[in-house]
């Protein structure tokens, strides 16, 4: 079973109320057991909402509101949902396909907290949690079907 960012499957949960639908991810999801997650909406954040970025170890939206607790809670709840879904299906979590650069789902490179489109090394909160559980993560930029 795979954990897949909801926005990549066309769910309108992105900060601006839109999505990041990615056709190869949609095709992959159609052929593989998966659970769809959005840590931000899982934590109760609305869509649309102000954009958020990680600065140091904290998450702030562009108005300066500290959303760290929401992002931590959303990541934990998504992990619990994935574990429950895997257990119910009698499967293990094989990997995750997450949204690149996101403060929740980004892997290896995320926005740097300055709201200037600049990137820095780091992982989003869900990506960190999945890595702690040794779950292999790729982003929509890494097509596992063709790489």
trRosetta pair geometry for C-beta under 8 A, 3 or more apart (Angstrom, degrees):
i j d omega theta_ij theta_ji phi_ij phi_ji
1 32 7.8 147 -130 156 36 90
1 33 4.4 -66 -103 114 75 107
1 34 6.2 155 -168 -96 72 31
1 35 6.5 40 168 -12 118 91
1 82 7.6 166 121 -166 121 84
1 85 6.6 -179 175 116 156 103
1 86 5.0 -156 48 -101 144 85
1 89 6.2 113 -66 70 136 144
1 91 4.3 109 -22 111 107 136
1 92 7.0 -175 28 89 89 30
1 93 5.5 -54 79 -105 92 52
1 94 6.3 148 52 5 35 89
2 28 7.7 -30 58 141 166 112
2 29 7.6 -121 75 -103 126 69
2 32 5.6 39 6 126 123 128
2 33 7.0 138 14 91 74 58
2 34 4.3 -29 67 -107 87 93
2 35 7.6 -167 91 26 45 63
2 93 7.4 106 -107 -159 24 70
2 94 5.9 -46 -74 60 72 95
2 95 5.5 -16 -119 73 90 72
2 96 6.3 151 -170 -100 77 34
2 97 6.2 25 168 0 128 94
3 34 7.1 162 -86 -160 14 83
3 35 5.7 -21 -110 66 62 93
3 37 5.9 -10 -169 11 95 128
3 78 7.4 93 -159 158 127 104
3 82 4.8 -18 -91 -112 115 139
3 93 6.3 15 -28 -153 101 119
3 95 7.6 -131 30 118 78 37
3 96 4.0 -20 66 -111 99 97
3 97 7.6 -179 89 29 55 55
3 98 7.5 8 110 -66 97 91
3 130 6.8 -142 56 -104 150 135
3 135 7.1 22 19 171 127 150
4 8 6.2 -109 174 66 95 122
4 9 6.2 77 129 -39 125 117
4 25 6.5 146 -155 -178 123 111
4 28 7.9 165 -101 95 139 111
4 29 5.7 -58 -3 -91 176 115
4 34 4.9 14 -2 -179 118 136
4 35 7.3 163 25 77 76 41
4 36 5.6 -36 75 -105 93 62
4 37 7.2 142 71 23 41 76
4 96 7.1 -176 -73 -158 40 62
4 97 4.9 6 -116 60 81 98
4 98 7.8 -160 -145 -74 36 46
5 8 4.6 83 78 -1 95 108
5 9 7.6 175 96 -3 55 85
5 20 7.6 -4 116 62 127 121
5 36 7.9 11 130 -157 13 69
5 37 6.7 -56 -109 74 38 73
5 38 6.8 74 -162 -92 67 67
5 97 6.7 -106 12 108 84 69
5 98 4.9 99 -40 -139 115 49
5 99 4.4 -164 158 -25 173 90
5 102 7.6 140 -125 15 148 160
5 105 5.0 33 -89 -128 129 166
5 140 7.8 -80 48 -42 126 108
6 9 5.9 -67 -158 41 40 105
6 11 3.9 -37 160 47 101 141
6 13 5.2 40 94 22 124 142
6 19 8.0 -95 127 -132 73 106
6 36 4.7 84 -93 169 80 101
6 37 6.1 -136 -32 83 95 20
6 38 4.1 -60 29 -45 127 102
6 41 7.6 -57 53 36 150 130
7 10 7.8 113 -173 -22 33 6
7 11 5.9 -87 -83 66 36 81
7 12 7.9 68 -117 -114 75 16
7 13 5.5 -116 -70 60 86 90
7 14 5.0 90 -125 -62 133 88
7 19 4.8 -177 -157 -151 70 70
7 20 4.4 48 139 26 108 94
7 21 7.6 -112 159 -53 57 47
7 38 6.5 96 -30 -102 85 114
7 99 5.6 18 64 -70 122 141
8 19 7.8 -160 -50 174 13 96
8 20 5.5 -28 -85 91 54 96
8 21 6.7 104 -175 -123 32 28
8 22 4.8 -30 -159 22 88 109
8 25 4.4 -37 154 108 117 163
8 26 7.7 -154 141 -50 75 69
8 97 6.5 -118 89 125 165 106
8 98 7.9 -168 -22 -155 139 18
8 99 6.0 -162 -49 -74 103 85
8 140 5.3 -169 -123 -76 125 127
9 19 7.9 -83 73 -172 42 134
9 21 6.9 -12 145 -118 12 74
9 25 6.5 -111 -73 121 65 109
9 26 5.8 126 -132 -96 64 75
9 29 5.8 9 -104 0 118 169
9 36 5.9 -69 27 -122 151 125
10 19 5.1 78 -154 133 32 163
10 21 4.0 35 -84 -93 76 114
10 26 6.9 40 -21 -90 110 121
11 19 5.8 144 71 -110 33 125
11 36 6.9 119 -22 168 143 133
11 38 6.7 -126 99 -41 136 134
12 17 5.9 6 174 168 107 56
12 18 5.9 -64 -135 -146 85 19
12 19 5.1 -84 -89 -46 49 98
12 47 6.1 163 136 127 75 139
13 19 7.0 55 26 -100 62 82
13 38 4.2 -44 135 -131 158 168
13 40 6.9 147 159 70 104 103
13 41 4.6 -83 -149 -24 117 138
13 47 4.9 -140 -145 -53 39 157
14 17 6.7 -38 73 44 80 15
14 18 4.8 -28 54 73 131 63
14 19 5.6 -178 -14 -94 114 28
14 20 6.2 118 -78 -28 130 88
14 47 6.4 95 60 -144 37 123
14 48 8.0 -11 98 -110 67 72
15 40 7.5 -56 -76 148 76 167
15 47 7.0 -123 -120 -123 15 80
15 48 6.4 49 153 -155 46 72
15 49 5.3 -86 -148 66 72 79
15 50 7.0 -37 -174 115 116 19
15 51 4.8 92 139 -95 162 60
15 52 6.9 -172 -102 9 136 78
16 47 7.9 12 71 -164 23 84
16 48 5.2 -6 -164 -122 25 114
16 51 7.6 -1 -53 -66 84 92
17 47 5.0 138 -105 156 52 82
17 48 3.7 -53 -42 -56 97 91
20 99 5.7 98 59 -122 156 118
20 140 7.0 -165 137 5 117 165
21 26 6.7 20 -168 -49 90 124
22 25 4.2 59 83 14 105 114
22 26 6.8 176 85 -15 51 85
22 140 4.3 -157 -64 -153 172 130
23 26 5.4 -53 -145 35 35 114
23 27 6.2 35 156 -18 68 105
24 27 5.6 -52 -147 38 35 113
24 28 6.2 40 151 -23 65 105
24 140 7.6 140 64 -158 101 79
24 143 5.2 -28 143 -125 165 109
24 145 6.2 -150 -168 29 113 128
24 146 7.7 -79 -137 1 145 114
25 28 5.5 -50 -145 36 33 114
25 29 6.2 35 154 -21 65 105
25 97 5.6 175 -128 138 109 147
25 140 5.6 -52 -44 -115 132 96
26 29 5.8 -55 -148 36 28 111
26 30 6.6 32 152 -24 62 105
27 30 5.7 -52 -152 29 32 114
27 31 6.8 11 156 -4 63 111
27 145 7.6 -25 98 -33 118 165
28 31 6.2 -76 -156 46 30 99
28 32 5.8 -17 165 17 71 121
28 97 6.9 98 92 -31 148 162
28 144 7.4 74 -113 56 144 104
28 145 6.4 -142 -84 -45 104 122
29 32 6.4 -77 -124 55 25 85
29 34 5.1 -72 -135 30 83 153
29 36 7.7 42 -142 -77 140 100
33 89 6.3 151 -170 165 143 161
33 91 6.0 172 105 -48 153 176
35 81 6.1 172 167 130 140 96
35 82 5.0 -177 65 -108 146 67
35 85 4.3 139 -79 56 132 167
35 86 7.6 -82 -20 -43 131 75
37 42 6.7 -14 -164 -42 84 139
37 78 4.0 86 -163 -147 138 115
37 81 6.3 152 -97 76 110 134
37 82 6.7 -41 -49 -56 139 102
37 126 7.3 160 120 -142 134 153
38 41 4.4 31 102 30 122 104
38 42 5.9 164 85 -21 61 89
38 74 7.8 -50 127 -174 53 122
38 78 7.6 -165 61 -93 18 129
38 104 7.7 66 -171 108 54 162
39 42 5.3 -58 -139 39 29 118
39 43 6.3 28 160 -20 65 106
39 71 6.6 55 136 -151 124 59
39 74 3.3 103 174 136 77 110
39 75 4.9 14 -134 -70 141 53
39 77 7.4 138 -133 59 70 91
39 78 4.9 -73 -85 -19 80 139
39 104 4.1 -179 55 -157 126 133
39 105 7.1 171 12 -53 117 85
39 124 8.0 165 41 148 148 120
39 125 6.6 -173 149 80 163 108
39 126 4.8 -152 -45 -53 143 123
40 43 6.0 -57 -153 34 27 108
40 45 4.6 -57 171 55 83 131
40 47 7.8 96 109 -66 116 98
40 49 7.5 -152 165 45 126 146
40 52 7.8 167 -117 34 128 135
40 70 7.4 46 -138 141 60 111
40 71 7.2 -12 -93 -103 72 72
40 74 5.7 36 -73 -154 24 168
40 104 5.6 -116 -41 -45 91 148
41 44 7.5 81 -173 -58 38 8
41 45 6.1 -94 -88 64 38 75
41 46 7.8 54 -115 -126 80 16
41 47 6.1 -33 -84 -24 114 113
41 74 7.8 105 49 -134 32 126
42 74 4.6 124 74 -144 98 82
42 77 4.8 -175 154 91 124 126
42 78 5.5 176 16 -60 171 88
42 81 7.5 -116 -128 -13 141 142
43 70 4.2 111 153 -175 142 80
43 71 6.8 -66 -40 -75 166 25
43 73 4.9 112 -120 86 102 101
43 74 3.3 -66 -39 -62 109 102
43 77 7.0 166 -74 26 64 134
44 70 7.0 -109 54 -139 88 108
45 49 5.2 -24 169 -52 102 169
45 67 7.3 35 -87 -152 133 133
45 70 5.9 87 -51 170 109 142
45 74 7.5 -32 4 -70 108 143
46 49 5.1 138 72 -65 72 102
49 52 7.7 -8 118 -25 113 104
49 61 7.1 -94 150 -121 97 140
50 61 4.0 89 94 173 115 124
50 62 4.9 -133 174 37 115 90
50 63 5.4 -99 -101 -11 179 99
50 65 7.6 112 59 32 137 116
51 61 6.6 141 85 -153 35 76
51 62 5.4 47 62 -27 83 115
51 115 6.8 127 91 -121 123 102
52 59 5.4 36 167 174 120 101
52 60 6.5 -179 -148 95 80 29
52 61 4.5 -52 -87 -92 83 65
52 62 7.5 -122 -83 -24 40 66
52 67 5.4 -53 -129 44 146 146
52 71 7.5 -162 131 -66 148 125
52 103 5.3 -89 109 33 94 154
53 59 7.2 -176 95 -146 22 68
53 60 6.8 -21 61 62 67 74
53 62 7.9 60 6 -70 99 73
53 103 5.6 -169 -129 -67 30 126
53 110 7.4 151 -154 150 81 100
53 111 4.4 -86 -125 102 117 114
53 112 6.9 12 169 72 133 26
53 113 4.5 -176 119 -96 112 42
53 114 7.4 -70 99 22 157 34
53 115 6.2 -160 3 -66 140 67
54 57 7.5 -19 -170 -141 104 16
54 58 7.1 155 -151 82 64 34
54 59 5.4 -40 -93 -93 66 72
54 103 4.9 156 -33 -132 89 100
54 110 5.8 26 34 122 118 142
54 111 7.4 131 32 77 72 72
54 112 7.9 -67 77 -153 72 20
54 113 5.7 -77 98 -69 36 101
54 122 6.3 -137 86 130 141 150
54 124 7.3 -168 -29 -112 134 56
55 58 5.9 -24 66 69 78 86
55 59 7.8 136 19 -109 70 24
55 60 5.8 -12 15 16 118 115
55 112 7.5 59 -102 150 68 54
55 113 2.9 127 -81 -158 82 150
55 114 7.7 111 -99 -50 109 53
56 113 7.2 38 1 -64 58 170
57 68 7.6 51 129 -127 70 133
58 66 5.9 -48 -178 -139 121 100
58 68 4.8 -69 -145 -65 69 128
59 66 7.1 105 77 -164 58 56
59 67 4.6 -66 106 75 106 87
59 68 4.8 149 30 -82 84 57
59 70 7.6 -105 81 61 134 90
59 71 4.6 80 10 -8 160 149
59 103 5.3 113 -125 167 115 140
59 125 7.3 -51 -48 -37 137 126
60 64 5.9 -22 -172 -146 122 30
60 65 6.5 147 -155 72 69 39
60 66 5.8 -38 -97 -97 77 50
60 67 6.7 146 -112 15 21 87
60 113 6.9 70 40 -150 106 93
61 64 7.3 -38 71 26 67 20
61 65 4.9 4 35 53 105 95
61 67 5.8 74 -33 -23 90 128
62 115 5.2 87 -112 -100 103 151
66 69 7.7 62 129 3 94 87
67 70 4.6 -50 -174 42 82 120
67 71 5.7 83 126 -25 91 99
68 71 5.9 -61 -148 38 31 108
68 72 6.2 29 157 -18 68 107
69 72 5.8 -54 -145 38 31 111
69 73 6.1 30 157 -17 65 109
70 73 5.8 -58 -146 40 27 109
70 74 6.1 28 157 -20 65 110
71 74 5.7 -51 -140 38 29 112
71 75 6.3 31 158 -19 62 105
71 103 6.4 -67 -123 131 145 105
71 104 6.1 -144 -146 -91 96 82
71 124 7.9 -119 -170 -176 122 85
71 125 4.5 141 153 -3 102 157
72 75 6.0 -57 -151 35 27 110
72 76 6.4 24 154 -16 63 109
72 125 6.0 -122 -86 -159 45 142
73 76 5.8 -58 -148 39 30 110
73 77 6.1 26 157 -17 67 109
74 77 5.9 -57 -143 39 28 109
74 78 6.3 28 158 -18 64 107
74 104 6.5 -53 105 -124 129 125
74 125 7.3 87 72 91 93 134
74 126 7.4 -65 115 -61 89 104
75 78 5.9 -57 -148 37 28 109
75 79 6.4 30 153 -19 64 105
75 104 6.6 -169 -75 -152 92 85
75 124 7.9 -180 -91 136 123 86
75 125 4.1 -122 -48 129 145 101
75 126 4.2 -158 -124 -80 92 62
75 128 7.4 5 -166 56 157 92
75 129 4.8 150 160 -7 117 142
76 79 5.7 -54 -150 35 31 112
76 80 6.4 31 152 -18 65 105
76 129 6.9 -161 -80 -118 52 156
77 80 5.6 -52 -148 37 34 113
77 81 6.4 38 152 -21 65 103
78 81 5.5 -49 -147 35 34 114
78 82 6.4 35 153 -19 64 104
78 126 5.7 -16 71 -119 143 123
79 82 5.7 -55 -150 37 31 112
79 83 6.3 32 153 -19 65 106
79 126 7.3 -178 -50 -142 89 81
79 129 5.3 -100 -61 141 138 135
79 130 7.1 -161 -100 -73 102 68
79 133 7.3 145 -148 -13 123 149
80 83 5.7 -53 -145 37 32 112
80 84 6.2 31 156 -18 65 107
81 84 5.8 -57 -146 39 28 110
81 85 6.2 28 156 -19 65 108
82 85 5.8 -54 -144 37 29 110
82 86 6.3 29 157 -18 64 107
82 93 5.8 47 158 -97 114 136
83 86 5.9 -57 -148 37 28 110
83 87 6.2 27 156 -18 65 108
83 93 7.4 -58 -88 -34 53 129
84 87 5.8 -56 -146 38 29 110
84 88 6.1 31 156 -21 65 109
85 88 5.8 -54 -145 36 29 112
85 89 6.3 13 160 -5 64 112
86 89 6.1 -69 -147 47 27 100
86 91 5.0 -105 -152 81 73 78
86 92 6.1 44 -171 -136 129 18
86 93 5.1 -75 -78 -51 149 80
87 90 7.5 28 -177 -73 30 34
91 94 7.9 -54 165 -27 108 94
93 96 7.6 10 172 -55 111 86
93 133 7.8 30 71 124 138 129
93 135 5.6 -31 121 -115 120 118
94 136 7.5 -36 149 44 56 107
95 135 6.3 145 -126 178 36 81
95 136 4.3 -39 -114 75 100 93
95 137 6.8 172 -171 -81 81 30
95 138 7.0 20 166 5 126 91
96 127 7.9 -167 97 -110 144 66
96 130 5.4 -39 -2 -156 152 161
96 135 5.5 56 -13 142 110 121
96 136 7.2 176 24 90 71 48
96 137 4.7 -19 68 -110 104 77
96 138 7.4 173 89 30 57 56
97 137 7.8 158 -88 -158 23 62
97 138 5.8 -18 -110 74 68 86
97 139 7.2 106 -165 -140 62 18
97 140 6.6 80 173 -73 101 62
97 144 7.8 -113 -89 0 112 122
98 102 7.2 -121 159 43 99 125
98 105 3.6 -161 -179 -177 110 105
98 106 7.3 -141 127 -63 118 14
98 107 6.1 116 69 -30 122 108
98 124 7.4 -154 159 49 139 129
98 126 6.8 179 -124 96 140 118
98 127 5.9 -165 86 -79 169 98
98 130 7.9 -168 -43 20 140 156
98 137 5.7 -14 12 -162 119 111
98 138 7.6 157 27 84 72 36
98 139 5.8 -53 77 -104 68 67
98 140 8.0 -111 93 -24 29 77
99 102 4.4 58 96 -20 106 135
99 104 7.7 42 55 73 110 93
99 105 4.3 77 46 84 79 138
99 106 7.0 -46 101 -68 69 58
99 139 6.7 37 177 -147 12 95
99 140 6.5 4 -114 -5 49 115
100 105 7.7 -54 -41 110 14 95
100 106 5.8 52 -175 -123 37 75
100 107 6.9 -67 -114 35 64 79
100 109 7.3 11 -172 72 95 94
100 139 3.8 71 -66 -175 89 150
100 140 6.2 -108 -10 39 99 83
100 141 5.2 31 -47 -9 149 117
101 106 4.7 -44 152 -106 2 122
101 109 6.3 -27 -92 109 70 84
101 110 5.6 132 -156 -129 45 46
101 111 5.8 64 178 -33 96 81
101 119 6.7 -82 -121 -108 102 110
102 105 4.1 27 69 48 132 83
102 106 4.5 178 49 -38 52 83
102 110 7.0 -63 71 -127 24 97
102 124 5.0 0 100 -73 76 153
103 106 6.7 13 -63 9 19 116
103 110 6.2 98 -91 -169 51 130
103 111 7.0 -55 -58 48 88 99
103 124 5.1 124 155 -123 21 97
103 125 6.9 25 148 -6 70 93
104 124 4.5 30 99 169 14 133
104 125 5.5 -41 -130 45 52 91
104 126 5.0 34 168 1 79 109
104 127 7.7 123 139 -9 42 85
105 124 4.9 -1 24 62 17 153
105 126 5.4 -10 -89 59 60 121
105 127 5.9 104 -164 -43 33 100
105 139 7.8 123 138 -114 99 92
106 109 6.6 -100 177 86 117 46
106 110 3.9 130 96 -92 155 91
106 111 7.7 -167 -55 3 163 68
106 122 7.3 46 104 100 121 77
106 123 6.2 -173 97 -151 75 41
106 124 4.1 114 34 -29 73 104
106 127 6.1 -89 80 -7 40 149
106 139 7.5 9 -138 -95 48 132
107 123 5.8 10 -124 -121 43 92
107 124 7.5 -56 -54 19 46 90
107 127 4.8 -167 -85 -143 72 144
107 137 4.9 -177 -97 119 144 127
107 138 7.4 -117 44 -144 161 16
107 139 5.5 -155 34 -48 113 104
108 121 6.8 -50 178 -146 58 71
108 122 7.6 91 169 62 16 22
108 123 6.7 28 -41 -78 29 80
109 119 4.8 18 179 178 105 129
109 120 7.2 161 -149 78 65 26
109 121 6.5 -48 -97 -107 60 40
109 122 7.3 70 -130 45 20 59
110 119 6.7 150 79 -148 20 79
110 120 6.5 -31 67 62 70 75
110 122 4.6 -65 28 81 115 100
110 123 6.8 145 -32 -119 125 7
110 124 5.9 146 -100 -58 135 74
111 114 7.9 -135 167 40 89 64
111 115 7.6 49 165 -89 131 37
111 117 7.1 -68 -124 -132 106 25
111 118 7.0 96 -153 74 66 49
111 119 6.2 -65 -97 -101 38 58
111 120 7.6 33 152 18 17 84
112 116 7.5 -29 57 48 108 95
112 118 4.7 -34 20 100 128 96
112 119 6.2 143 -37 -163 95 11
112 120 4.0 96 -99 -16 96 114
113 120 7.8 -22 7 15 90 137
114 118 5.8 13 51 41 122 118
123 127 4.0 -132 -175 99 107 119
123 128 4.8 144 101 -62 123 76
123 131 6.6 -41 -158 -6 174 141
124 127 4.6 89 56 12 77 109
124 128 7.0 -137 95 -11 37 88
125 128 5.7 -49 -148 29 31 114
125 129 6.6 28 156 -16 62 105
126 129 5.6 -56 -150 38 36 111
126 130 6.2 34 154 -17 69 106
127 130 5.8 -55 -145 39 31 109
127 131 6.3 33 155 -20 64 107
127 137 5.7 91 -138 -154 89 173
128 131 5.8 -59 -151 36 28 111
128 132 6.5 34 150 -24 63 103
129 132 5.6 -48 -153 28 34 116
129 133 6.8 16 153 -3 63 106
130 133 5.9 -66 -153 47 35 101
130 135 4.0 -75 -177 61 92 124
130 137 5.7 101 105 -63 136 119
131 134 7.3 36 -173 -83 37 27
131 135 6.9 -91 -71 51 28 74
131 137 6.8 -59 -67 -2 83 127
138 142 4.1 -115 -169 79 111 125
138 144 5.8 159 32 -51 167 109
139 142 5.6 89 53 12 65 97
142 147 6.3 -16 -176 -37 76 156
143 146 4.7 6 115 40 121 99
143 147 5.7 147 79 -30 66 95
144 147 6.0 -53 -116 32 31 109
